[in-house]
Each structure stands twice: as C-alpha cells, then as structure tokens.
C-alpha cells in the first residue's frame, strides 16, 4: 500500500471546544458472560478451517467457534419459541 505524504499548513482552525471524555474504559467494553469450560474433539479439517479464517480476521479461532455455537443456539431457541406459539 502506497502511503500518501501529509502536507501540513499553518492555518487558523477556528475556535476549539474541549469535550469531556465520554468513552468507557477498555475493560468496560468487554462484555463478560458466564462461561463453562468443556473438552471438545473436532476434526482436523474443522480446526484448520477456523484457524485459517481466524487468522484472516485477526481473531482467536476458539472465539469464532464459540460465537458460531452461540448463534446456532440462539437460532434454535427462536425456532422453538415460534413452534410453541403456533
């Protein structure tokens, strides 16, 4: 990727207003849910797939698997609720 050289000028930027810091601290951004540690045996093909995808997305492959399972469980719960309501 070619970097563009920034050219700075000495221009008046107008009235500056300092705003209070409204952002939460980084530790408050991490939503912690109750977790349970399990041992799970997966095929090498599956693990290799998640490792490859995780590397491209710059995340942990275990996290990708955890999110996938969570989305699957949520979807199943919604489908069960719809069946019960019908």
mmCIF file of the C-alpha atoms, coordinates in Angstrom:
data_MODEL
# 
_entry.id   MODEL 
# 
loop_
_atom_site.group_PDB 
_atom_site.id 
_atom_site.type_symbol 
_atom_site.label_atom_id 
_atom_site.label_alt_id 
_atom_site.label_comp_id 
_atom_site.label_asym_id 
_atom_site.label_entity_id 
_atom_site.label_seq_id 
_atom_site.pdbx_PDB_ins_code 
_atom_site.Cartn_x 
_atom_site.Cartn_y 
_atom_site.Cartn_z 
_atom_site.occupancy 
_atom_site.B_iso_or_equiv 
_atom_site.pdbx_formal_charge 
_atom_site.auth_seq_id 
_atom_site.auth_comp_id 
_atom_site.auth_asym_id 
_atom_site.auth_atom_id 
_atom_site.pdbx_PDB_model_num 
ATOM 1  C CA . UNK A 1 1  ? 0.000   0.000   0.000  1.00 0.00 ? 1  UNK A CA 1 
ATOM 2  C CA . UNK A 1 2  ? 1.420   3.338   -1.021 1.00 0.00 ? 2  UNK A CA 1 
ATOM 3  C CA . UNK A 1 3  ? 1.432   5.960   1.703  1.00 0.00 ? 3  UNK A CA 1 
ATOM 4  C CA . UNK A 1 4  ? 0.308   9.453   0.873  1.00 0.00 ? 4  UNK A CA 1 
ATOM 5  C CA . UNK A 1 5  ? 2.541   12.145  2.262  1.00 0.00 ? 5  UNK A CA 1 
ATOM 6  C CA . UNK A 1 6  ? 0.626   14.538  4.504  1.00 0.00 ? 6  UNK A CA 1 
ATOM 7  C CA . UNK A 1 7  ? 1.302   18.205  3.916  1.00 0.00 ? 7  UNK A CA 1 
ATOM 8  C CA . UNK A 1 8  ? 0.716   20.343  6.999  1.00 0.00 ? 8  UNK A CA 1 
ATOM 9  C CA . UNK A 1 9  ? -0.109  24.028  6.761  1.00 0.00 ? 9  UNK A CA 1 
ATOM 10 C CA . UNK A 1 10 ? -0.105  26.757  9.381  1.00 0.00 ? 10 UNK A CA 1 
ATOM 11 C CA . UNK A 1 11 ? -3.724  27.826  9.001  1.00 0.00 ? 11 UNK A CA 1 
ATOM 12 C CA . UNK A 1 12 ? -6.154  29.099  11.604 1.00 0.00 ? 12 UNK A CA 1 
ATOM 13 C CA . UNK A 1 13 ? -8.516  26.256  12.564 1.00 0.00 ? 13 UNK A CA 1 
ATOM 14 C CA . UNK A 1 14 ? -11.119 28.308  14.398 1.00 0.00 ? 14 UNK A CA 1 
ATOM 15 C CA . UNK A 1 15 ? -12.477 28.120  17.909 1.00 0.00 ? 15 UNK A CA 1 
ATOM 16 C CA . UNK A 1 16 ? -11.619 24.876  19.672 1.00 0.00 ? 16 UNK A CA 1 
ATOM 17 C CA . UNK A 1 17 ? -14.009 23.321  22.162 1.00 0.00 ? 17 UNK A CA 1 
ATOM 18 C CA . UNK A 1 18 ? -12.733 20.648  24.533 1.00 0.00 ? 18 UNK A CA 1 
ATOM 19 C CA . UNK A 1 19 ? -15.342 17.990  25.191 1.00 0.00 ? 19 UNK A CA 1 
ATOM 20 C CA . UNK A 1 20 ? -15.336 15.723  28.237 1.00 0.00 ? 20 UNK A CA 1 
ATOM 21 C CA . UNK A 1 21 ? -14.172 12.148  27.776 1.00 0.00 ? 21 UNK A CA 1 
ATOM 22 C CA . UNK A 1 22 ? -17.397 10.193  27.301 1.00 0.00 ? 22 UNK A CA 1 
ATOM 23 C CA . UNK A 1 23 ? -15.858 6.907   26.199 1.00 0.00 ? 23 UNK A CA 1 
ATOM 24 C CA . UNK A 1 24 ? -15.829 3.984   28.629 1.00 0.00 ? 24 UNK A CA 1 
ATOM 25 C CA . UNK A 1 25 ? -12.517 2.466   29.638 1.00 0.00 ? 25 UNK A CA 1 
ATOM 26 C CA . UNK A 1 26 ? -11.413 -0.524  27.541 1.00 0.00 ? 26 UNK A CA 1 
ATOM 27 C CA . UNK A 1 27 ? -12.222 -3.012  30.315 1.00 0.00 ? 27 UNK A CA 1 
ATOM 28 C CA . UNK A 1 28 ? -15.847 -1.785  30.247 1.00 0.00 ? 28 UNK A CA 1 
ATOM 29 C CA . UNK A 1 29 ? -16.109 -2.543  26.529 1.00 0.00 ? 29 UNK A CA 1 
ATOM 30 C CA . UNK A 1 30 ? -15.624 -6.262  27.052 1.00 0.00 ? 30 UNK A CA 1 
ATOM 31 C CA . UNK A 1 31 ? -18.969 -7.847  27.767 1.00 0.00 ? 31 UNK A CA 1 
ATOM 32 C CA . UNK A 1 32 ? -18.354 -10.807 30.017 1.00 0.00 ? 32 UNK A CA 1 
ATOM 33 C CA . UNK A 1 33 ? -20.773 -13.672 30.014 1.00 0.00 ? 33 UNK A CA 1 
ATOM 34 C CA . UNK A 1 34 ? -20.747 -16.690 32.230 1.00 0.00 ? 34 UNK A CA 1 
ATOM 35 C CA . UNK A 1 35 ? -18.763 -19.408 30.502 1.00 0.00 ? 35 UNK A CA 1 
ATOM 36 C CA . UNK A 1 36 ? -18.247 -23.107 31.076 1.00 0.00 ? 36 UNK A CA 1 
ATOM 37 C CA . UNK A 1 37 ? -15.061 -24.854 30.057 1.00 0.00 ? 37 UNK A CA 1 
ATOM 38 C CA . UNK A 1 38 ? -15.623 -28.017 28.011 1.00 0.00 ? 38 UNK A CA 1 
ATOM 39 C CA . UNK A 1 39 ? -13.448 -30.510 26.217 1.00 0.00 ? 39 UNK A CA 1 
ATOM 40 C CA . UNK A 1 40 ? -14.487 -30.970 22.614 1.00 0.00 ? 40 UNK A CA 1 
ATOM 41 C CA . UNK A 1 41 ? -12.958 -33.204 19.973 1.00 0.00 ? 41 UNK A CA 1 
ATOM 42 C CA . UNK A 1 42 ? -13.155 -31.753 16.463 1.00 0.00 ? 42 UNK A CA 1 
ATOM 43 C CA . UNK A 1 43 ? -11.855 -32.955 13.134 1.00 0.00 ? 43 UNK A CA 1 
ATOM 44 C CA . UNK A 1 44 ? -8.514  -31.600 11.983 1.00 0.00 ? 44 UNK A CA 1 
ATOM 45 C CA . UNK A 1 45 ? -10.248 -30.232 8.886  1.00 0.00 ? 45 UNK A CA 1 
ATOM 46 C CA . UNK A 1 46 ? -12.658 -28.160 11.017 1.00 0.00 ? 46 UNK A CA 1 
ATOM 47 C CA . UNK A 1 47 ? -9.941  -26.772 13.256 1.00 0.00 ? 47 UNK A CA 1 
ATOM 48 C CA . UNK A 1 48 ? -7.734  -25.926 10.281 1.00 0.00 ? 48 UNK A CA 1 
ATOM 49 C CA . UNK A 1 49 ? -10.663 -24.096 8.679  1.00 0.00 ? 49 UNK A CA 1 
ATOM 50 C CA . UNK A 1 50 ? -11.327 -21.987 11.784 1.00 0.00 ? 50 UNK A CA 1 
ATOM 51 C CA . UNK A 1 51 ? -7.629  -21.274 12.321 1.00 0.00 ? 51 UNK A CA 1 
ATOM 52 C CA . UNK A 1 52 ? -7.296  -20.070 8.737  1.00 0.00 ? 52 UNK A CA 1 
ATOM 53 C CA . UNK A 1 53 ? -10.408 -17.884 8.900  1.00 0.00 ? 53 UNK A CA 1 
ATOM 54 C CA . UNK A 1 54 ? -9.459  -16.516 12.319 1.00 0.00 ? 54 UNK A CA 1 
ATOM 55 C CA . UNK A 1 55 ? -6.006  -15.565 11.090 1.00 0.00 ? 55 UNK A CA 1 
ATOM 56 C CA . UNK A 1 56 ? -7.527  -13.614 8.200  1.00 0.00 ? 56 UNK A CA 1 
ATOM 57 C CA . UNK A 1 57 ? -9.933  -11.831 10.575 1.00 0.00 ? 57 UNK A CA 1 
ATOM 58 C CA . UNK A 1 58 ? -7.280  -11.301 13.275 1.00 0.00 ? 58 UNK A CA 1 
ATOM 59 C CA . UNK A 1 59 ? -9.296  -13.052 15.986 1.00 0.00 ? 59 UNK A CA 1 
ATOM 60 C CA . UNK A 1 60 ? -8.896  -16.212 18.030 1.00 0.00 ? 60 UNK A CA 1 
ATOM 61 C CA . UNK A 1 61 ? -10.228 -19.353 16.383 1.00 0.00 ? 61 UNK A CA 1 
ATOM 62 C CA . UNK A 1 62 ? -11.742 -20.510 19.681 1.00 0.00 ? 62 UNK A CA 1 
ATOM 63 C CA . UNK A 1 63 ? -13.744 -17.287 19.801 1.00 0.00 ? 63 UNK A CA 1 
ATOM 64 C CA . UNK A 1 64 ? -15.059 -17.894 16.278 1.00 0.00 ? 64 UNK A CA 1 
ATOM 65 C CA . UNK A 1 65 ? -16.207 -21.385 17.251 1.00 0.00 ? 65 UNK A CA 1 
ATOM 66 C CA . UNK A 1 66 ? -17.791 -20.037 20.450 1.00 0.00 ? 66 UNK A CA 1 
ATOM 67 C CA . UNK A 1 67 ? -19.705 -17.341 18.521 1.00 0.00 ? 67 UNK A CA 1 
ATOM 68 C CA . UNK A 1 68 ? -20.842 -19.877 15.928 1.00 0.00 ? 68 UNK A CA 1 
ATOM 69 C CA . UNK A 1 69 ? -22.241 -22.161 18.626 1.00 0.00 ? 69 UNK A CA 1 
ATOM 70 C CA . UNK A 1 70 ? -23.895 -19.235 20.402 1.00 0.00 ? 70 UNK A CA 1 
ATOM 71 C CA . UNK A 1 71 ? -25.611 -18.069 17.186 1.00 0.00 ? 71 UNK A CA 1 
ATOM 72 C CA . UNK A 1 72 ? -26.756 -21.624 16.477 1.00 0.00 ? 72 UNK A CA 1 
ATOM 73 C CA . UNK A 1 73 ? -28.221 -21.964 19.972 1.00 0.00 ? 73 UNK A CA 1 
ATOM 74 C CA . UNK A 1 74 ? -29.999 -18.594 19.722 1.00 0.00 ? 74 UNK A CA 1 
ATOM 75 C CA . UNK A 1 75 ? -31.471 -19.550 16.346 1.00 0.00 ? 75 UNK A CA 1 
ATOM 76 C CA . UNK A 1 76 ? -32.710 -22.879 17.691 1.00 0.00 ? 76 UNK A CA 1 
ATOM 77 C CA . UNK A 1 77 ? -34.307 -21.155 20.699 1.00 0.00 ? 77 UNK A CA 1 
ATOM 78 C CA . UNK A 1 78 ? -36.134 -18.697 18.416 1.00 0.00 ? 78 UNK A CA 1 
ATOM 79 C CA . UNK A 1 79 ? -37.409 -21.533 16.210 1.00 0.00 ? 79 UNK A CA 1 
ATOM 80 C CA . UNK A 1 80 ? -38.655 -23.451 19.273 1.00 0.00 ? 80 UNK A CA 1 
ATOM 81 C CA . UNK A 1 81 ? -40.480 -20.380 20.561 1.00 0.00 ? 81 UNK A CA 1 
ATOM 82 C CA . UNK A 1 82 ? -42.174 -19.903 17.179 1.00 0.00 ? 82 UNK A CA 1 
ATOM 83 C CA . UNK A 1 83 ? -43.295 -23.564 17.112 1.00 0.00 ? 83 UNK A CA 1 
ATOM 84 C CA . UNK A 1 84 ? -44.720 -23.308 20.621 1.00 0.00 ? 84 UNK A CA 1 
ATOM 85 C CA . UNK A 1 85 ? -46.582 -20.112 19.725 1.00 0.00 ? 85 UNK A CA 1 
ATOM 86 C CA . UNK A 1 86 ? -48.144 -21.709 16.615 1.00 0.00 ? 86 UNK A CA 1 
# 
